Amino acid sequence: MSRSIHKTFKDVKGLTKKELIEQLNDPNSDLALLAKKSSIKKEVLKQRKKKRSQ
């Protein structure tokens, strides 16, 4: 996967509720990057599965 995102759930673990809400509203936060990483990862896995079944 060439679109590497070097953020993990450990980066947001331990944040307070207030900090999580702030990150939820910020499109460039660690939380937003994790969401983007998840969607990219799911997309790549689907493509691999589709390619393998052909």
Backbone as JSON Lines, residues from 0, in Angstrom:
{"i":0,"aa":"M","n":[0.85,-1.16,0.0],"ca":[0.0,0.0,0.0],"c":[0.9,1.23,0.0]}
{"i":1,"aa":"S","n":[0.88,1.96,-1.04],"ca":[1.77,3.11,-1.19],"c":[1.26,4.34,-0.43]}
{"i":2,"aa":"R","n":[-0.01,4.35,-0.08],"ca":[-0.57,5.5,0.63],"c":[-0.48,5.29,2.14]}
{"i":3,"aa":"S","n":[0.72,5.26,2.67],"ca":[0.94,4.96,4.08],"c":[0.51,6.12,4.96]}
{"i":4,"aa":"I","n":[-0.15,5.78,6.05],"ca":[-0.52,6.75,7.07],"c":[0.03,6.21,8.38]}
{"i":5,"aa":"H","n":[0.95,6.92,8.97],"ca":[1.64,6.42,10.15],"c":[0.99,6.91,11.44]}
{"i":6,"aa":"K","n":[-0.27,6.62,11.6],"ca":[-1.0,6.91,12.83],"c":[-1.62,5.6,13.3]}
{"i":7,"aa":"T","n":[-1.68,5.42,14.61],"ca":[-2.28,4.21,15.15],"c":[-3.31,4.6,16.2]}
{"i":8,"aa":"F","n":[-4.05,3.62,16.67],"ca":[-5.05,3.89,17.69],"c":[-4.4,4.28,19.01]}
{"i":9,"aa":"K","n":[-3.13,3.94,19.18],"ca":[-2.41,4.35,20.38],"c":[-2.26,5.86,20.45]}
{"i":10,"aa":"D","n":[-2.3,6.52,19.3],"ca":[-2.18,7.98,19.26],"c":[-3.41,8.68,19.84]}
{"i":11,"aa":"V","n":[-4.56,8.04,19.79],"ca":[-5.78,8.65,20.33],"c":[-6.24,8.0,21.62]}
{"i":12,"aa":"K","n":[-5.58,6.91,21.99],"ca":[-5.94,6.23,23.23],"c":[-5.57,7.11,24.42]}
{"i":13,"aa":"G","n":[-6.47,7.21,25.35],"ca":[-6.2,7.99,26.55],"c":[-6.6,9.45,26.47]}
{"i":14,"aa":"L","n":[-7.16,9.86,25.35],"ca":[-7.61,11.25,25.23],"c":[-8.92,11.43,25.99]}
{"i":15,"aa":"T","n":[-9.14,12.61,26.49],"ca":[-10.38,12.9,27.19],"c":[-11.51,13.08,26.18]}
{"i":16,"aa":"K","n":[-12.72,13.05,26.69],"ca":[-13.89,13.22,25.82],"c":[-13.84,14.57,25.11]}
{"i":17,"aa":"K","n":[-13.41,15.59,25.8],"ca":[-13.33,16.93,25.22],"c":[-12.31,16.95,24.07]}
{"i":18,"aa":"E","n":[-11.17,16.3,24.27],"ca":[-10.14,16.26,23.22],"c":[-10.62,15.46,22.02]}
{"i":19,"aa":"L","n":[-11.37,14.38,22.26],"ca":[-11.9,13.59,21.14],"c":[-12.92,14.39,20.34]}
{"i":20,"aa":"I","n":[-13.75,15.15,21.01],"ca":[-14.73,15.98,20.31],"c":[-14.03,17.04,19.47]}
{"i":21,"aa":"E","n":[-12.94,17.61,20.01],"ca":[-12.17,18.6,19.24],"c":[-11.56,17.96,18.0]}
{"i":22,"aa":"Q","n":[-11.04,16.74,18.16],"ca":[-10.45,16.04,17.02],"c":[-11.52,15.63,16.01]}
{"i":23,"aa":"L","n":[-12.71,15.35,16.48],"ca":[-13.8,14.98,15.59],"c":[-14.16,16.12,14.64]}
{"i":24,"aa":"N","n":[-14.05,17.35,15.13],"ca":[-14.39,18.52,14.32],"c":[-13.24,18.99,13.43]}
{"i":25,"aa":"D","n":[-12.03,18.51,13.68],"ca":[-10.86,18.93,12.91],"c":[-10.56,17.92,11.81]}
{"i":26,"aa":"P","n":[-10.6,18.33,10.54],"ca":[-10.36,17.38,9.44],"c":[-8.9,16.92,9.32]}
{"i":27,"aa":"N","n":[-7.96,17.59,9.99],"ca":[-6.55,17.21,9.9],"c":[-6.05,16.53,11.18]}
{"i":28,"aa":"S","n":[-6.96,16.08,12.02],"ca":[-6.56,15.49,13.3],"c":[-6.16,14.02,13.13]}
{"i":29,"aa":"D","n":[-5.59,13.47,14.2],"ca":[-5.2,12.06,14.2],"c":[-6.42,11.16,13.99]}
{"i":30,"aa":"L","n":[-7.52,11.54,14.58],"ca":[-8.75,10.75,14.47],"c":[-9.25,10.7,13.03]}
{"i":31,"aa":"A","n":[-9.19,11.82,12.34],"ca":[-9.61,11.87,10.94],"c":[-8.66,11.05,10.06]}
{"i":32,"aa":"L","n":[-7.37,11.1,10.38],"ca":[-6.4,10.3,9.62],"c":[-6.63,8.81,9.82]}
{"i":33,"aa":"L","n":[-7.01,8.42,11.05],"ca":[-7.31,7.01,11.3],"c":[-8.53,6.56,10.52]}
{"i":34,"aa":"A","n":[-9.53,7.41,10.41],"ca":[-10.72,7.08,9.64],"c":[-10.37,6.92,8.16]}
{"i":35,"aa":"K","n":[-9.54,7.81,7.67],"ca":[-9.11,7.74,6.26],"c":[-8.29,6.47,6.04]}
{"i":36,"aa":"K","n":[-7.42,6.15,6.99],"ca":[-6.59,4.95,6.9],"c":[-7.47,3.7,6.85]}
{"i":37,"aa":"S","n":[-8.5,3.66,7.68],"ca":[-9.41,2.52,7.7],"c":[-10.12,2.33,6.36]}
{"i":38,"aa":"S","n":[-10.6,3.42,5.81],"ca":[-11.32,3.32,4.54],"c":[-10.39,2.89,3.41]}
{"i":39,"aa":"I","n":[-9.17,3.41,3.4],"ca":[-8.2,3.01,2.37],"c":[-7.86,1.53,2.52]}
{"i":40,"aa":"K","n":[-7.67,1.1,3.75],"ca":[-7.32,-0.29,4.0],"c":[-8.43,-1.24,3.54]}
{"i":41,"aa":"K","n":[-9.69,-0.88,3.84],"ca":[-10.81,-1.7,3.39],"c":[-10.89,-1.76,1.87]}
{"i":42,"aa":"E","n":[-10.66,-0.63,1.23],"ca":[-10.69,-0.55,-0.23],"c":[-9.61,-1.45,-0.85]}
{"i":43,"aa":"V","n":[-8.41,-1.39,-0.29],"ca":[-7.3,-2.19,-0.8],"c":[-7.58,-3.68,-0.62]}
{"i":44,"aa":"L","n":[-8.12,-4.05,0.54],"ca":[-8.42,-5.45,0.79],"c":[-9.5,-5.97,-0.16]}
{"i":45,"aa":"K","n":[-10.51,-5.14,-0.46],"ca":[-11.54,-5.53,-1.42],"c":[-10.95,-5.73,-2.81]}
{"i":46,"aa":"Q","n":[-10.06,-4.83,-3.2],"ca":[-9.42,-4.95,-4.52],"c":[-8.59,-6.22,-4.61]}
{"i":47,"aa":"R","n":[-7.87,-6.54,-3.55],"ca":[-7.06,-7.76,-3.55],"c":[-7.93,-9.0,-3.63]}
{"i":48,"aa":"K","n":[-9.03,-8.99,-2.88],"ca":[-9.93,-10.14,-2.88],"c":[-10.56,-10.32,-4.27]}
{"i":49,"aa":"K","n":[-10.94,-9.2,-4.88],"ca":[-11.54,-9.24,-6.21],"c":[-10.53,-9.76,-7.23]}
{"i":50,"aa":"K","n":[-9.3,-9.28,-7.12],"ca":[-8.24,-9.7,-8.04],"c":[-7.93,-11.2,-7.87]}
{"i":51,"aa":"R","n":[-7.95,-11.67,-6.65],"ca":[-7.66,-13.07,-6.37],"c":[-8.75,-14.0,-6.9]}
{"i":52,"aa":"S","n":[-10.0,-13.55,-6.88],"ca":[-11.12,-14.39,-7.32],"c":[-11.25,-14.46,-8.84]}
{"i":53,"aa":"Q","n":[-10.57,-13.6,-9.56],"ca":[-10.67,-13.59,-11.02],"c":[-9.87,-14.69,-11.64]}
